[in-house]
C-alpha cells in the first residue's frame, strides 16, 4: 500500500505466524460500518489519518490489544495511544492530573 493510496479501512486478521490478511475498501459508509463491526468482533483495522495510516482496535478488549502489539511487532513496554471522541469519553477511562487537564484545555478540540 503506497502513501498516495486512497483506500479506506482494511481489516487485518491473524492467519499464521506473522502474516495477516487484508481487505482494503474505499472510504464509504459501508466500509466504515464494516470496520466498526470488525473492531467489535475483536479484529484490528488499518485506517487513514491526515498524515499516516493507523492501526486500530477496541482498547477495552485485551485480546485486541495483544493483537495490535503482535501485528506491530511492538514490545508491551512501548505503550499504545488511545483515541477518544471527546474529553468526556476520555474522562470515563482516566482521571487526568492537573498537568494533563491544562494540556487538554489548550490542545483538545473538544474542550
C-alpha positions, 0 to 999 in steps of 0.5 A: 500500500503506497502513501498516495493510496486512497483506500479506506479501512482494511481489516487485518486478521491473524492467519499464521505466524506473522502474516495477516490478511487484508481487505482494503475498501474505499472510504464509504459508509459501508466500509466504515460500518464494516470496520466498526463491526470488525473492531467489535468482533475483536479484529484490528483495522488499518485506517487513514489519518491526515498524515499516516495510516493507523492501526486500530482496535477496541482498547477495552478488549485485551485480546485486541490489544495483544493483537495490535502489539503482535501485528506491530511487532511492538514490545508491551513496554512501548505503550499504545495511544488511545483515541477518544471522541471527546474529553468526556469519553476520555474522562470515563477511562482516566482521571487526568492530573492537573498537568494533563487537564491544562494540556487538554484545555489548550490542545483538545478540540473538544474542550 
